[in-house]
Amino acid sequence: MARSSHLKVESYDPEVQKWESYEERLTMFFEANNVTEDKKKVAIFLSSIHTQSASESVTNFLAELKRLSSTCNFGAFLKDALRDRFVCGLYDATVQKKLLSEDDSLTLEKALKIAVSMETAAKSSAIIKEGTPSGF
C-alpha cells in the first residue's frame, strides 16, 4: 500500500492540551507513518504548531513560536526551523509571498525585519485611508 507524501498531524494547542500528551500522540504518528528522519519529523511538527492570527503582530507571533520551541532540542537547526515556520505560518498572504520570493539567504532576522516593515506600512496606509475624505 502506497503512503501519502503529505502526512498531516493534528495541531498542537497549548491552551487545550498538555505538551506531554501531544508529544505522545506525535511519537505514535511518526511510528505509524514510518517517519524516521529527524529533519522530516521536525518539518511535520513545525507544520502543526501555531499559525499567526489576524490580530497578532508578527513580533508577537515570532515570540510565541520561540516560546513553543524552547523545550525542543533543535540544536543548530533551530533558527532555520523558526524561520520556516514563521514564513509558513504568517496570516498575511502578501507578506508571506514576499518572504517566499526572497533568495536562499533569507534568515530569521531578515524575515522578521521585512515582515515588520510590511506590517507597519499596511497599518500606516490604513490610517491614512481612514483620514482621507472620499472626494480626493
Phi, psi and omega in degrees: 000129182284141177267145177290142177275358181246077180284139181226135179239152180300152181287149176267126178233106183296344178283339187253327187221156177281149181301318183302319180294315179295317181300321179296315178295323179295317178299317178296322178299315179300316180295315182295331182255012177055042177268110183244337182284131181300319181297322179290321177299315180298315181299317179295316180297313182298328179287349183257355181263183189324135168243154185291136174272163182299329183266359184267130177289159180295327178291321177292324177299312179295320178300320179292320176299318179296319179297315181295328182270357185297333180263000180275153181256065182278340179059226183293342182279352187304310183298319178294319179296316178296318179301312182297316180289325177301309182296312184288338182263003181294142179285319185279113183296329180295315179294317180299316179297320179299314181292323178292337179276351178290157180285182185294351181272009179296121177258168176299318181297316180293320179298317178296315181300314180295315182296317178296317179300315180290324178295316179296317179297319180296318179294317179296318179298319179295321179295317179297316180296323179294327183269355182267126176301145186292344181281355183263000000 
